[in-house]
Amino acid sequence: MTPPAITVALVEDDATVRERFARVIAANPELQLLHAAATAQQMLDWLADNAADVLLVDLGLPDRPGLDVIRHCRQVQPACQVMVISIFGDEANMLRAFECGARGYLLKDGNEQDLAAHVLNLHGGGSPMSPIIARQLLVRWQAGGQTPTPTPAAAPARPAPMSAPLSGKESQVLDLVARGFTYQEVAQHLGVAVTTVQTHVRNIYGKLDVHNKAEALFEARQLGLLRH
């Protein structure tokens, strides 16, 4: 007898990213997408009368923080497993998400090919995390779970400066990639070749001193280079 499909709901304000997530979920016979919301309130309203096995939540929603959705879901549907999929990779958002009840945390990097596997892993009892998130948790655990408090004379820690500022075109590419567009879609949006986009991405990696999209988005957020 075939087991019932794992039901999934998601809230993501970017229509392009939301549709891409929906396609990935719909393509897996083990998953069933029940609802895709664009705002926190839409998802909260849906949760009042419906249930899902897994809930995917973006933190940067236009009306209310995604953390409110996580907290509410854990209260009304404690059996639902919640996973964050967000551009926010800083420790504060990560810790708040886990404290609210999230069991997984993925950074948006424009590549959703493993999303279905992550959902299945989460439902099976795992805690899928992007490498940067896992590393931050490990560092915090190794430090005994304590966040160092600077002395009054100590200056707050700041990200290392870039080797060179991003050009206008590089900033456009970074912004589009952060919003979940593929290289092909970025190329179409900017009216350039995919190879040109790849060149811009390599330049961005070099200036931010990173090696992949997840690290680039994390560093860009830390440096205040992203608007969302």
Backbone bond lengths (Angstrom), bond angles and torsions (degrees), N, CA, C in turn:
res aa  C-N    CA-C-N  psi(-1)  N-CA   C-N-CA  omega(-1)  CA-C   N-CA-C  phi
1 M - - - 1.475 - - 1.515 109.41 -
2 T 1.313 117.03 129.37 1.458 121.56 -178.77 1.521 110.40 -73.78
3 P 1.335 117.98 127.70 1.469 119.56 179.59 1.521 110.27 -67.20
4 P 1.341 116.82 151.68 1.469 119.36 179.36 1.523 110.87 -63.50
5 A 1.326 115.59 150.93 1.461 120.19 179.37 1.524 110.46 -66.95
6 I 1.317 115.32 149.30 1.465 121.25 175.46 1.524 107.37 -76.76
7 T 1.316 116.70 123.58 1.460 120.64 -177.22 1.521 110.91 -85.90
8 V 1.333 115.27 140.67 1.458 121.91 -174.12 1.525 110.21 -131.68
9 A 1.322 115.98 140.14 1.463 122.42 170.06 1.522 106.91 -126.94
10 L 1.322 117.00 151.10 1.463 119.45 -179.75 1.514 110.48 -144.13
11 V 1.329 115.34 149.69 1.459 121.49 174.31 1.524 108.06 -128.81
12 E 1.335 115.18 120.91 1.467 123.60 -176.28 1.528 107.40 -153.72
13 D 1.338 116.75 124.26 1.463 118.86 -173.31 1.523 113.98 -79.41
14 D 1.329 118.11 -24.34 1.458 120.79 179.36 1.528 108.90 -79.49
15 A 1.340 116.47 116.19 1.464 120.65 -174.68 1.522 112.50 -60.71
16 T 1.337 117.31 -39.57 1.460 120.63 -179.36 1.525 111.26 -63.42
17 V 1.314 115.98 -46.49 1.469 120.47 179.80 1.528 110.08 -66.92
18 R 1.328 116.19 -41.88 1.469 120.02 -179.88 1.532 111.17 -59.62
19 E 1.335 116.15 -44.01 1.461 120.09 179.72 1.526 111.28 -66.52
20 R 1.325 116.52 -35.15 1.465 119.56 179.34 1.526 110.33 -68.01
21 F 1.327 116.64 -44.07 1.463 120.03 176.01 1.526 110.10 -58.22
22 A 1.333 115.95 -44.42 1.463 120.55 -177.65 1.523 110.84 -61.96
23 R 1.327 117.49 -40.19 1.467 120.56 179.88 1.522 111.05 -64.72
24 V 1.336 116.63 -41.54 1.461 120.04 -179.32 1.533 110.33 -63.47
25 I 1.321 116.07 -43.52 1.461 119.99 -179.64 1.526 110.68 -66.57
26 A 1.343 116.54 -43.82 1.459 120.63 -178.57 1.528 112.17 -64.64
27 A 1.329 116.92 -26.34 1.469 120.92 -177.52 1.524 112.76 -77.14
28 N 1.330 117.24 -12.78 1.464 120.43 -178.90 1.520 109.63 -99.99
29 P 1.334 118.52 119.58 1.473 121.02 -177.01 1.527 113.46 -65.92
30 E 1.326 117.88 -15.59 1.465 120.13 179.52 1.525 112.33 -85.22
31 L 1.341 116.37 -7.19 1.466 120.93 -176.60 1.524 110.58 -119.77
32 Q 1.319 115.58 151.55 1.460 121.48 175.36 1.523 109.06 -136.46
33 L 1.329 116.68 118.56 1.462 121.11 178.67 1.530 108.83 -82.50
34 L 1.336 115.22 118.80 1.461 120.09 -179.40 1.516 112.69 -92.59
35 H 1.340 117.13 -34.87 1.467 119.48 -174.55 1.514 110.03 -158.34
36 A 1.336 116.01 140.82 1.463 122.22 175.49 1.519 107.86 -129.66
37 A 1.324 116.65 111.58 1.464 122.10 -176.27 1.525 110.64 -104.39
38 A 1.350 114.95 154.68 1.464 120.83 179.82 1.524 112.28 -102.02
39 T 1.321 117.67 -15.20 1.463 121.45 -178.95 1.516 110.20 -136.09
40 A 1.316 114.90 163.45 1.461 120.11 177.76 1.522 110.66 -62.68
41 Q 1.337 117.41 -43.24 1.455 120.51 -176.91 1.522 111.47 -64.23
42 Q 1.333 117.19 -38.49 1.462 119.66 176.67 1.517 111.11 -59.19
43 M 1.326 116.29 -41.61 1.462 119.00 179.88 1.520 111.28 -71.43
44 L 1.320 117.97 -39.66 1.463 120.32 178.85 1.523 110.60 -62.68
45 D 1.330 116.76 -40.48 1.460 120.45 178.07 1.533 110.62 -63.43
46 W 1.341 116.05 -40.77 1.462 120.05 -179.02 1.526 110.86 -66.82
47 L 1.318 115.98 -40.93 1.471 120.51 -178.43 1.530 111.98 -65.32
48 A 1.322 117.66 -20.17 1.461 120.58 -179.50 1.526 111.66 -65.01
49 D 1.335 116.70 -28.71 1.465 119.80 -175.97 1.522 113.77 -126.81
50 N 1.335 117.38 3.58 1.458 120.68 -175.66 1.520 110.30 -137.57
51 A 1.333 115.21 163.48 1.463 120.38 179.96 1.524 109.87 -137.68
52 A 1.330 115.63 151.73 1.462 122.10 177.24 1.519 108.75 -139.97
53 D 1.315 115.53 156.27 1.461 119.77 177.22 1.528 111.37 -74.79
54 V 1.339 115.51 -35.83 1.467 121.73 -176.43 1.520 109.19 -134.20
55 L 1.330 115.81 138.40 1.458 121.85 176.39 1.525 108.98 -123.57
56 L 1.340 116.37 125.64 1.459 122.63 176.83 1.523 108.59 -102.57
57 V 1.330 116.65 128.57 1.462 120.54 -171.35 1.528 111.40 -129.63
58 D 1.330 115.06 128.83 1.468 121.17 169.35 1.525 107.33 -87.69
59 L 1.309 118.43 139.09 1.464 120.62 -178.35 1.520 112.80 -80.23
60 G 1.333 117.77 -34.67 1.462 121.35 -174.47 1.516 112.57 -90.26
61 L 1.319 117.64 67.28 1.463 122.02 -179.29 1.532 110.27 -88.92
62 P 1.334 117.87 154.35 1.466 120.13 -171.13 1.520 115.11 -74.17
63 D 1.342 118.41 -25.25 1.463 119.62 -173.68 1.527 113.94 -104.69
64 R 1.334 115.87 -40.60 1.452 121.06 179.39 1.510 108.83 -145.46
65 P 1.337 117.82 154.97 1.465 119.17 179.33 1.521 112.10 -61.67
66 G 1.327 116.12 143.37 1.452 119.91 174.62 1.514 112.53 -58.85
67 L 1.331 116.73 -25.43 1.464 120.48 177.64 1.525 111.35 -59.28
68 D 1.335 117.37 -34.22 1.467 120.69 177.50 1.524 110.81 -63.15
69 V 1.345 115.82 -38.23 1.462 120.09 179.50 1.523 110.04 -66.25
70 I 1.338 116.12 -43.66 1.465 120.26 179.52 1.524 110.40 -60.90
71 R 1.315 115.65 -47.89 1.467 120.58 -177.32 1.532 110.72 -61.77
72 H 1.338 116.13 -44.10 1.465 120.09 -178.99 1.527 111.15 -66.32
73 C 1.306 115.96 -41.93 1.467 119.88 -179.93 1.521 110.89 -61.20
74 R 1.313 117.40 -43.11 1.461 120.34 -179.47 1.529 111.28 -65.09
75 Q 1.344 116.36 -28.37 1.461 119.94 179.98 1.522 111.82 -76.77
76 V 1.351 116.07 -43.90 1.470 119.22 -173.86 1.526 113.14 -93.14
77 Q 1.340 116.77 -22.33 1.460 120.68 -179.83 1.528 109.63 -138.85
78 P 1.307 117.72 71.69 1.469 121.05 -175.52 1.521 114.27 -60.90
79 A 1.332 117.82 -20.96 1.466 119.97 179.90 1.525 112.51 -80.20
80 C 1.329 117.15 -14.13 1.466 121.03 -179.59 1.520 110.01 -75.19
81 Q 1.319 116.20 132.22 1.462 121.66 178.72 1.527 109.00 -92.25
82 V 1.319 117.02 126.04 1.466 122.21 -174.53 1.528 110.69 -107.49
83 M 1.326 115.57 134.52 1.463 120.64 175.90 1.523 109.50 -130.24
84 V 1.313 115.83 132.74 1.467 122.29 176.63 1.523 109.24 -83.85
85 I 1.338 115.97 137.26 1.467 121.29 168.98 1.517 105.44 -130.12
86 S 1.323 117.22 104.78 1.458 120.61 -168.08 1.517 112.00 -146.87
87 I 1.324 114.70 163.18 1.457 120.60 171.89 1.529 110.73 -82.23
88 F 1.335 117.17 -19.65 1.459 121.23 -176.36 1.522 110.31 -77.82
89 G 1.339 116.69 111.27 1.452 121.54 -177.98 1.512 113.18 -115.83
90 D 1.346 117.23 12.81 1.461 119.87 -179.00 1.525 110.31 -77.56
91 E 1.317 115.41 159.39 1.457 120.97 -175.28 1.520 112.61 -62.34
92 A 1.342 117.23 -37.56 1.467 120.28 -177.08 1.529 110.87 -61.85
93 N 1.332 117.21 -49.25 1.462 119.75 179.81 1.523 111.30 -66.00
94 M 1.323 115.82 -39.80 1.462 119.97 179.91 1.528 110.64 -59.88
95 L 1.331 116.97 -49.53 1.459 120.51 -177.58 1.521 111.29 -65.67
96 R 1.342 117.05 -40.65 1.458 119.20 179.34 1.531 111.24 -63.30
97 A 1.346 115.38 -39.65 1.469 119.18 179.75 1.525 110.81 -62.29
98 F 1.334 116.77 -45.18 1.463 119.76 179.83 1.532 111.04 -67.46
99 E 1.325 116.41 -37.08 1.461 119.59 178.72 1.530 111.33 -65.60
100 C 1.340 116.38 -32.35 1.462 120.67 179.52 1.528 111.84 -76.16
101 G 1.329 116.70 -16.67 1.454 119.09 176.36 1.509 116.33 126.07
102 A 1.329 118.66 3.34 1.466 120.24 177.48 1.523 109.19 -65.53
103 R 1.349 115.22 146.84 1.461 120.81 179.49 1.524 112.20 -116.00
104 G 1.320 116.57 -3.44 1.457 121.64 177.09 1.511 109.28 -149.90
105 Y 1.344 116.91 158.91 1.468 120.00 -176.27 1.526 108.77 -153.03
106 L 1.323 115.36 109.78 1.460 121.44 178.96 1.517 110.20 -115.65
107 L 1.321 116.20 140.66 1.457 121.28 174.33 1.523 109.50 -90.91
108 K 1.322 115.66 140.46 1.463 119.90 176.38 1.519 108.57 -69.31
109 D 1.318 116.55 128.82 1.457 119.74 177.00 1.526 111.51 -137.14
110 G 1.353 116.40 15.71 1.457 119.79 178.10 1.512 114.20 77.32
111 N 1.320 116.92 7.08 1.465 120.52 -178.25 1.517 109.02 -130.36
112 E 1.337 116.06 105.42 1.458 120.65 -175.85 1.524 113.09 -105.24
113 Q 1.318 118.30 14.20 1.459 119.85 -173.65 1.524 112.87 -61.60
114 D 1.332 117.41 -24.79 1.465 120.04 -179.39 1.524 112.78 -100.97
115 L 1.338 117.60 7.20 1.461 119.93 -175.25 1.521 111.79 -60.33
116 A 1.328 117.72 -45.56 1.458 120.45 -179.37 1.524 111.10 -59.76
117 A 1.334 116.44 -41.93 1.466 120.05 178.89 1.525 110.78 -63.75
118 H 1.328 117.14 -37.72 1.465 120.55 178.88 1.534 110.29 -65.95
119 V 1.337 116.52 -40.36 1.467 119.93 178.99 1.530 110.18 -63.15
120 L 1.325 116.64 -44.00 1.464 120.57 178.75 1.528 110.92 -63.82
121 N 1.323 116.20 -39.90 1.459 121.14 177.63 1.519 110.91 -62.18
122 L 1.333 116.19 -45.23 1.468 121.12 179.24 1.522 110.90 -60.32
123 H 1.318 116.20 -47.46 1.468 120.22 -178.48 1.525 111.11 -65.72
124 G 1.324 116.38 -28.15 1.455 120.49 179.31 1.514 114.35 -82.08
125 G 1.321 117.12 2.62 1.456 120.35 177.48 1.508 114.99 108.34
126 G 1.347 117.72 0.05 1.459 121.03 178.88 1.517 112.60 -83.86
127 S 1.313 115.01 176.88 1.466 122.00 177.42 1.523 108.59 -132.75
128 P 1.325 117.41 80.30 1.474 120.41 -177.96 1.526 111.28 -61.77
129 M 1.327 116.22 134.08 1.462 121.19 179.18 1.512 110.27 -144.45
130 S 1.320 116.01 143.59 1.451 119.78 171.25 1.523 108.98 -65.94
131 P 1.331 118.57 150.40 1.470 120.40 -176.56 1.524 113.88 -53.75
132 I 1.335 117.55 -39.26 1.468 119.77 -178.97 1.531 110.46 -63.88
133 I 1.326 116.73 -41.73 1.463 120.64 179.13 1.517 110.33 -64.24
134 A 1.324 116.89 -46.34 1.466 120.81 178.91 1.524 110.77 -60.24
135 R 1.335 116.14 -40.12 1.466 119.60 -179.58 1.529 110.78 -65.21
136 Q 1.328 116.87 -40.44 1.469 119.16 178.88 1.520 111.14 -63.84
137 L 1.320 116.19 -40.81 1.463 118.94 177.64 1.525 111.55 -64.41
138 L 1.332 116.36 -39.38 1.460 120.41 179.19 1.523 110.85 -64.26
139 V 1.319 116.41 -44.47 1.468 120.20 179.03 1.519 110.31 -61.30
140 R 1.332 115.12 -42.47 1.474 118.87 -179.92 1.531 110.78 -65.53
141 W 1.324 116.42 -41.09 1.458 120.12 178.77 1.526 110.81 -64.52
142 Q 1.340 117.06 -42.13 1.461 120.53 179.89 1.522 111.65 -65.02
143 A 1.348 115.76 -25.44 1.459 119.94 178.54 1.528 111.70 -88.23
144 G 1.319 116.17 7.52 1.449 120.11 178.34 1.512 114.26 82.73
145 G 1.348 115.54 16.38 1.465 119.09 178.35 1.504 113.83 76.80
146 Q 1.331 117.38 9.39 1.452 120.63 -178.18 1.520 110.60 -102.49
147 T 1.316 115.60 135.04 1.453 120.37 174.80 1.517 108.38 -92.13
148 P 1.340 118.88 118.73 1.458 120.36 -177.92 1.526 111.74 -55.86
149 T 1.324 116.06 136.63 1.460 121.35 177.20 1.518 109.11 -103.03
150 P 1.350 118.73 120.25 1.454 119.79 -178.04 1.525 111.15 -68.55
151 T 1.311 116.07 145.42 1.451 120.47 175.31 1.522 108.41 -72.39
152 P 1.348 118.22 161.47 1.459 119.87 -179.08 1.521 113.34 -54.46
153 A 1.322 117.18 -30.42 1.466 119.51 -177.44 1.513 112.02 -85.05
154 A 1.342 116.74 -12.05 1.459 119.17 -175.32 1.521 110.51 -85.18
155 A 1.307 116.24 136.75 1.464 120.80 176.77 1.516 108.72 -80.88
156 P 1.350 117.96 144.82 1.462 119.93 178.07 1.513 111.22 -62.90
157 A 1.330 114.92 145.04 1.457 119.34 179.78 1.523 110.89 -65.16
158 R 1.312 117.29 139.15 1.452 122.12 179.61 1.519 109.27 -126.68
159 P 1.345 116.35 149.82 1.453 119.12 177.38 1.523 110.73 -61.65
160 A 1.309 116.24 148.61 1.460 119.89 177.04 1.524 109.49 -64.34
161 P 1.341 117.86 140.30 1.458 119.69 -179.81 1.518 111.31 -66.15
162 M 1.342 115.45 155.43 1.455 120.37 177.30 1.516 110.28 -72.62
163 S 1.319 115.16 156.43 1.462 119.26 178.01 1.525 111.06 -67.57
164 A 1.338 117.06 -28.58 1.467 123.06 177.92 1.517 107.56 -159.14
165 P 1.338 118.99 149.03 1.468 120.50 179.97 1.524 111.54 -68.28
166 L 1.318 116.24 153.23 1.454 120.56 176.94 1.525 109.91 -72.81
167 S 1.310 115.78 142.98 1.462 120.35 174.89 1.524 108.82 -74.11
168 G 1.330 116.71 168.71 1.447 120.51 178.65 1.512 112.13 -59.20
169 K 1.327 117.20 -42.62 1.459 120.99 -179.74 1.534 110.86 -68.28
170 E 1.325 117.09 -38.94 1.467 120.27 177.50 1.517 110.94 -63.68
171 S 1.338 116.71 -37.96 1.461 120.04 177.80 1.519 110.96 -64.94
172 Q 1.346 116.95 -39.08 1.460 120.86 176.73 1.523 111.29 -62.30
173 V 1.324 115.43 -45.54 1.472 120.21 179.65 1.519 110.10 -61.80
174 L 1.322 117.43 -45.43 1.458 121.80 -179.88 1.518 110.72 -59.64
175 D 1.329 116.76 -44.21 1.457 121.01 -178.82 1.531 110.89 -63.11
176 L 1.325 117.68 -43.28 1.461 121.18 -179.04 1.532 111.57 -67.90
177 V 1.327 116.32 -40.94 1.463 119.94 177.41 1.529 110.15 -63.48
178 A 1.338 116.38 -39.26 1.465 120.45 179.40 1.522 111.23 -63.65
179 R 1.327 116.81 -29.47 1.464 121.19 -179.93 1.524 112.39 -83.43
180 G 1.334 115.93 1.13 1.452 119.98 173.17 1.513 115.78 98.16
181 F 1.357 118.50 6.74 1.451 120.70 179.46 1.534 110.69 -74.03
182 T 1.303 116.78 144.04 1.462 121.45 174.55 1.526 108.78 -76.42
183 Y 1.342 116.38 167.63 1.460 119.53 178.25 1.529 110.94 -60.03
184 Q 1.341 116.29 -39.04 1.465 120.46 179.12 1.525 110.54 -62.09
185 E 1.316 117.03 -43.08 1.465 120.70 179.65 1.518 111.44 -68.92
186 V 1.327 117.49 -37.22 1.462 120.46 176.05 1.530 110.21 -62.50
187 A 1.322 116.04 -43.21 1.463 120.76 179.21 1.524 111.02 -60.80
188 Q 1.321 117.30 -43.67 1.460 121.09 179.23 1.520 110.93 -65.50
189 H 1.310 116.56 -39.97 1.463 121.05 -179.25 1.536 111.51 -64.60
190 L 1.331 115.98 -39.61 1.463 120.59 -177.06 1.525 112.90 -91.71
191 G 1.342 116.48 -9.22 1.455 119.94 -179.66 1.512 113.46 70.61
192 V 1.336 116.35 37.37 1.470 121.29 179.69 1.527 108.92 -128.83
193 A 1.312 116.90 173.65 1.457 121.83 178.29 1.523 110.24 -77.83
194 V 1.327 116.31 154.51 1.469 120.89 177.76 1.527 110.18 -60.41
195 T 1.317 116.48 -36.82 1.473 119.36 179.39 1.528 111.19 -62.73
196 T 1.335 116.36 -32.88 1.471 119.93 177.08 1.520 110.29 -66.45
197 V 1.328 116.20 -42.22 1.467 120.43 177.01 1.524 110.10 -61.10
198 Q 1.315 117.08 -43.59 1.462 121.13 179.55 1.529 111.08 -61.67
199 T 1.335 116.22 -37.32 1.465 120.07 177.12 1.522 110.46 -64.44
200 H 1.343 116.55 -43.89 1.465 120.26 177.98 1.529 110.30 -60.65
201 V 1.329 116.75 -42.15 1.459 120.72 -179.28 1.527 110.68 -62.93
202 R 1.338 116.44 -42.69 1.469 119.46 178.06 1.526 110.86 -61.72
203 N 1.333 116.45 -39.11 1.461 119.98 178.28 1.528 110.98 -65.57
204 I 1.333 115.63 -39.82 1.467 119.97 178.08 1.525 110.13 -62.74
205 Y 1.329 116.49 -44.58 1.465 119.99 178.14 1.529 110.59 -57.22
206 G 1.327 115.63 -44.83 1.456 119.67 -178.43 1.519 112.41 -63.06
207 K 1.335 116.25 -43.67 1.465 120.03 -178.05 1.526 112.33 -69.93
208 L 1.345 116.52 -32.26 1.461 120.28 179.39 1.534 112.22 -89.57
209 D 1.338 115.63 -8.05 1.466 121.87 -178.57 1.526 110.74 58.73
210 V 1.353 115.19 52.18 1.470 121.58 178.67 1.521 108.62 -128.57
211 H 1.346 115.73 175.12 1.456 119.59 -174.22 1.525 113.97 -125.74
212 N 1.336 118.32 -7.20 1.456 119.86 178.30 1.519 109.41 -153.46
213 K 1.353 115.31 174.90 1.461 120.02 -174.88 1.526 112.23 -66.03
214 A 1.322 117.46 -40.06 1.463 119.60 -179.75 1.519 111.19 -60.13
215 E 1.333 116.83 -44.76 1.461 120.60 178.33 1.526 110.81 -65.50
216 A 1.326 117.05 -38.53 1.468 120.92 -179.72 1.524 110.67 -62.93
217 L 1.328 116.86 -45.11 1.456 120.52 -179.99 1.526 111.07 -65.62
218 F 1.322 116.02 -38.93 1.464 119.61 178.61 1.531 110.51 -62.99
219 E 1.336 117.18 -49.63 1.464 120.81 -179.18 1.522 111.11 -63.91
220 A 1.336 116.66 -40.43 1.464 120.30 -179.94 1.525 110.59 -62.56
221 R 1.327 115.50 -40.21 1.462 118.57 177.59 1.524 110.78 -64.59
222 Q 1.323 117.14 -42.70 1.458 121.31 179.26 1.523 111.93 -61.27
223 L 1.334 116.34 -34.54 1.448 121.90 -177.32 1.521 112.57 -88.89
224 G 1.323 117.21 -0.01 1.460 120.07 178.43 1.518 113.91 74.05
225 L 1.344 117.10 26.56 1.463 120.35 -176.71 1.518 112.64 -89.44
226 L 1.327 117.59 -9.54 1.464 121.17 -179.35 1.511 110.58 -111.99
227 R 1.328 115.41 141.76 1.453 120.94 -175.17 1.520 112.43 -89.40
228 H 1.323 117.98 -9.24 1.463 120.22 -175.01 1.515 110.18 -141.06
